[in-house]
């Protein structure tokens, strides 16, 4: 694997590698139907670098026809440039181009994130999948007659890697389709699967309840469908530079590179943390795993992430041996947009004072924050970045709610 020598100085980089495109191409058209129209490639790059303060951003709808046109135009105009270590440089930000692929396993959809070093690998993968999808202009089109294993092989053959997306969510995730990664992706292909993505309703402590997952590093990303959601979850890396090769070295813990921390929502804020009864229209409380509605076992339920993990953990015991791994810390961090009383105007004042959201979340002192937004809101911002705000858990597609400080 190409990369910088271990003796080179290493730096901290914040990476959000799951951002969707809403609009792309000339004259332009939709890409991810559920994504905001202002999620253009140019807007994502500016938001990620100038407002969020990220060092790496992954656009995982980049293999669509319009997105490829936009990338090629940005390259021709010199607004982005391919890095020798992989990725596309946009000033101090590196774009990692990717494709979100949907396959079916056991009758259930599974989303896989395919990442590539540059536009050549991305273009080659787009050509490979063109015959397998109905509409090459739209992202996350279901592959016809393609297995997860075939996607991993196709990405690896084109210099890419695959990370299963939001691995626990009830809909369109690998562990929503089966009780183990090995059920969907054979272990002999795991060399091209350098990590799994946790998703908004799980954290490291929950994921580590599954013995099989001890073999994989965990990454946290936003799955942003709007500009404001970029950076709501991200991974802190120690690398020589923000590039594709250095990112892989960090995931594989090579040459001193590593994941320093995962920053994400408290799982209770996720939309699918607990089981939800669709017939009763309410969250089902109780000791997990709750797999049925206590009012009527025949009711339709969406099994929550916490409940699914506890259920699968029992199933995996005796089937998988646990690999010893020292995990980086998972920091429960409430996004600034969730902080009670801050509002859009307060956030704009913070950004004007400190530059980026990363600076507000990681560098600004409480006293400095108070000078901008007042003592009460500053205290809430500090509690938010320490994960100390009181939370009511989400379920059934409805986000949890930040109530107040503990």
Residue pairs with C-beta under 8 A, 6 or more apart in sequence:
1 245
1 248
1 249
1 252
1 254
2 85
2 86
2 245
3 85
3 240
3 245
3 246
3 248
3 249
3 254
3 255
3 257
4 85
4 240
4 241
4 246
4 255
5 255
6 255
6 256
8 240
9 240
10 238
10 239
10 240
10 256
10 257
11 238
11 239
11 240
11 241
12 236
12 237
12 238
12 260
13 55
13 56
13 236
13 237
13 238
13 239
13 242
14 53
14 54
14 55
14 56
14 231
14 234
14 235
14 236
14 237
14 263
14 358
15 54
15 55
15 56
15 57
15 58
15 221
15 234
15 235
15 236
15 237
15 242
15 247
16 48
16 52
16 54
16 56
16 57
16 58
16 221
16 222
16 224
16 230
16 231
16 233
16 234
16 235
17 56
17 57
17 58
17 60
17 96
17 98
17 113
17 115
17 163
17 219
17 221
17 235
18 58
18 60
18 113
18 165
18 197
18 221
18 222
18 223
18 224
19 39
19 44
19 48
19 57
19 58
19 59
19 60
19 221
19 222
19 224
19 230
20 31
20 32
20 34
20 35
20 39
20 59
20 60
20 61
20 100
20 139
20 223
20 224
20 225
21 31
21 32
21 35
21 39
21 40
21 41
21 44
21 59
21 61
21 62
21 64
21 67
21 139
22 30
22 31
22 32
22 35
22 36
22 37
22 38
22 39
22 40
22 225
23 29
23 30
23 31
23 37
23 38
23 39
23 40
23 66
24 31
24 40
24 41
24 61
24 64
24 66
24 67
24 69
24 70
25 65
25 66
25 67
25 69
25 70
25 137
26 66
26 69
26 70
26 73
28 66
29 66
29 137
30 37
30 137
30 138
31 61
31 64
31 66
31 67
31 137
31 138
31 139
32 39
32 61
32 138
32 139
32 140
32 225
33 138
34 225
35 61
35 225
35 226
36 225
36 226
36 227
38 226
38 227
39 224
39 225
39 226
39 227
40 70
41 59
41 62
41 67
41 70
41 71
41 74
42 70
42 74
42 79
43 227
44 57
44 59
44 227
44 230
45 57
45 80
45 90
45 93
45 95
47 227
47 230
48 54
48 57
48 93
48 230
48 231
49 57
49 90
49 91
49 92
49 93
50 356
51 351
51 356
51 357
52 230
52 231
52 356
52 357
52 358
53 231
53 355
53 356
53 357
53 358
53 359
54 93
54 230
54 231
54 234
54 358
55 92
55 93
55 94
55 237
55 242
56 87
56 93
56 94
56 95
56 96
56 237
56 242
56 247
57 93
57 94
57 95
57 96
57 230
58 95
58 96
58 97
58 98
58 113
58 115
58 221
59 67
59 95
59 96
59 97
59 98
60 98
60 99
60 100
60 113
60 114
60 115
60 139
61 67
61 99
61 100
61 139
61 140
62 68
62 71
62 97
62 98
62 99
62 122
63 97
63 98
63 99
63 114
63 122
63 123
63 125
63 126
63 129
63 139
64 126
64 136
64 137
64 138
64 139
65 126
65 136
65 137
66 137
68 119
68 122
68 123
68 126
71 80
71 88
71 97
71 119
71 122
72 119
74 80
74 88
75 81
75 82
75 88
75 119
79 90
80 88
80 89
80 90
80 95
81 88
81 89
82 88
82 89
82 118
82 119
83 89
83 94
83 241
83 243
83 244
84 243
85 241
85 243
85 244
85 245
85 246
86 96
86 117
86 118
86 243
86 244
86 245
87 94
87 95
87 96
87 117
87 118
87 242
87 243
87 244
87 247
88 94
88 95
88 96
88 97
88 118
88 119
89 95
92 242
93 242
94 242
94 243
94 244
96 115
96 116
96 244
96 247
97 115
97 116
97 118
97 119
97 122
98 113
98 114
98 115
98 116
98 122
98 160
99 113
99 114
99 116
99 122
99 125
99 126
99 129
99 139
100 111
100 112
100 113
100 114
100 139
100 140
100 165
101 111
101 112
101 113
101 114
101 129
101 140
101 143
101 146
101 151
102 109
102 110
102 111
102 112
102 140
102 141
102 142
102 143
102 172
103 109
103 110
103 112
103 142
103 143
103 146
103 147
103 148
103 151
104 110
104 142
105 147
105 148
105 174
105 177
105 178
105 183
105 184
106 177
106 178
108 176
108 177
109 142
109 171
109 172
109 177
110 148
110 164
110 172
110 173
110 174
110 176
110 177
110 184
111 140
111 164
111 165
111 166
111 172
111 173
112 148
112 151
112 152
112 162
112 163
112 164
112 165
112 174
113 162
113 163
113 164
113 165
113 197
114 125
114 151
114 155
114 160
114 161
114 162
115 155
115 160
115 161
115 162
115 163
115 244
116 122
116 125
116 155
116 158
116 159
116 160
116 244
117 159
117 160
117 244
117 245
118 244
121 158
121 159
121 160
124 158
125 154
125 155
125 158
125 160
126 136
128 154
128 158
129 143
129 154
130 136
132 143
132 144
132 145
132 146
133 141
133 142
133 143
133 144
134 141
134 144
135 141
143 151
148 174
148 184
148 185
149 185
149 186
149 189
151 162
152 162
152 185
152 189
152 192
152 193
153 189
153 192
155 161
155 162
155 192
156 162
156 189
156 191
156 192
160 192
161 192
161 193
161 194
161 248
162 185
162 192
162 193
163 193
163 194
163 195
163 196
163 197
163 219
164 173
164 174
164 181
164 184
164 185
164 193
164 196
164 197
165 172
165 173
165 174
165 197
165 199
165 223
166 172
166 173
166 197
166 198
166 199
166 200
166 223
167 173
167 174
167 175
167 196
167 197
167 198
167 199
167 202
167 207
168 175
168 176
168 198
168 199
168 201
168 202
168 207
168 305
168 308
168 309
169 176
169 199
169 200
169 201
169 272
169 305
170 176
170 272
170 302
170 303
170 304
170 305
170 308
173 199
174 181
174 184
174 185
174 196
175 181
175 308
175 312
176 308
177 183
177 184
178 184
179 312
179 315
179 316
180 210
180 212
180 312
180 315
180 316
180 319
180 320
181 190
181 193
181 196
181 212
181 213
181 216
182 212
182 320
185 193
190 215
190 216
193 216
194 217
194 248
194 251
194 252
195 216
195 217
195 218
195 219
195 251
196 207
196 213
196 216
196 217
196 218
196 219
197 218
197 219
197 220
197 221
198 204
198 207
198 218
198 219
198 220
198 262
198 264
199 223
199 270
199 305
200 223
200 232
200 233
200 264
200 265
200 267
200 269
200 270
200 271
201 267
201 270
201 271
201 272
201 273
201 304
201 305
201 306
201 394
202 267
202 270
202 305
202 306
202 309
203 262
203 264
203 266
203 267
203 330
203 332
204 218
204 262
204 327
204 328
204 329
204 330
205 330
206 267
206 305
206 306
206 309
207 213
207 218
207 309
208 214
208 327
209 309
209 310
209 313
210 309
210 312
210 313
210 316
210 320
211 313
211 316
211 317
211 319
211 320
211 321
211 322
212 316
212 319
212 320
214 322
214 323
214 324
214 325
215 323
215 325
217 251
217 252
217 253
217 259
218 259
218 262
218 327
218 330
219 235
219 251
219 259
219 262
220 233
220 234
220 235
220 262
220 263
220 264
220 330
221 233
221 234
221 235
222 229
222 230
222 231
222 232
222 233
222 234
223 229
223 233
224 230
224 231
224 232
228 337
231 335
231 357
231 358
232 264
232 265
232 335
232 337
233 262
233 263
233 264
233 265
234 263
234 264
235 259
235 261
235 262
235 263
236 259
236 260
236 261
236 262
236 263
236 328
237 246
237 247
237 250
237 257
237 258
237 259
237 260
238 250
238 256
238 257
238 258
238 259
238 260
239 246
239 247
239 249
239 250
239 257
240 246
240 257
246 257
249 255
249 257
250 257
250 258
250 259
251 259
258 328
259 328
260 328
261 328
261 329
261 330
261 331
262 328
262 329
262 330
262 331
263 330
263 331
263 333
263 361
264 330
264 331
264 332
264 333
265 332
265 333
265 334
265 335
266 332
266 334
266 387
266 391
266 400
267 273
267 305
267 306
267 393
268 391
268 392
268 393
268 394
268 400
269 334
269 338
269 391
269 393
269 394
269 399
269 400
269 401
269 402
270 305
270 394
270 399
270 400
271 394
271 395
271 396
271 397
271 398
271 399
272 302
272 304
272 305
272 394
272 395
272 396
272 397
273 304
273 305
273 306
273 393
273 394
273 395
273 400
274 283
274 284
274 285
274 288
274 290
274 304
274 306
274 307
274 393
274 394
274 395
275 283
275 284
275 289
275 290
275 291
275 301
275 302
275 303
275 304
275 307
275 395
276 282
276 283
276 284
276 301
276 302
276 304
276 395
276 396
276 397
277 283
277 284
277 293
277 295
277 299
277 300
277 301
278 299
278 300
278 301
278 302
278 396
279 293
279 296
279 299
279 300
280 293
280 295
280 299
283 393
283 395
283 396
284 290
284 293
284 294
284 301
284 395
286 294
288 304
288 306
288 307
288 309
288 310
289 303
289 306
289 307
289 308
289 310
289 311
290 303
290 304
290 307
291 301
291 303
291 307
291 311
292 299
292 301
293 299
293 301
302 395
302 396
302 397
303 311
304 395
331 385
331 387
332 387
333 361
333 384
333 385
333 386
333 387
334 384
334 385
334 387
334 389
334 402
335 384
336 342
336 347
336 350
336 357
336 360
336 361
336 381
336 384
337 347
338 384
338 402
339 377
339 380
339 381
339 384
339 389
339 402
340 380
340 389
340 402
340 404
341 376
341 377
341 380
342 350
342 373
342 377
342 380
342 381
346 373
346 377
349 372
349 373
350 360
350 364
350 369
350 372
350 373
350 381
351 357
351 360
353 364
353 368
353 371
353 372
354 360
354 363
354 364
354 368
360 369
360 381
361 385
362 385
366 378
366 379
366 381
366 382
367 378
369 377
369 378
369 381
369 382
370 378
370 379
372 378
373 381
379 405
380 389
380 405
383 389
383 405
384 402
388 405
388 406
389 402
389 403
389 404
389 405
389 406
390 402
390 403
390 404
390 405
390 406
391 400
391 401
391 402
391 403
392 400
392 401
392 403
393 400
394 400
394 401
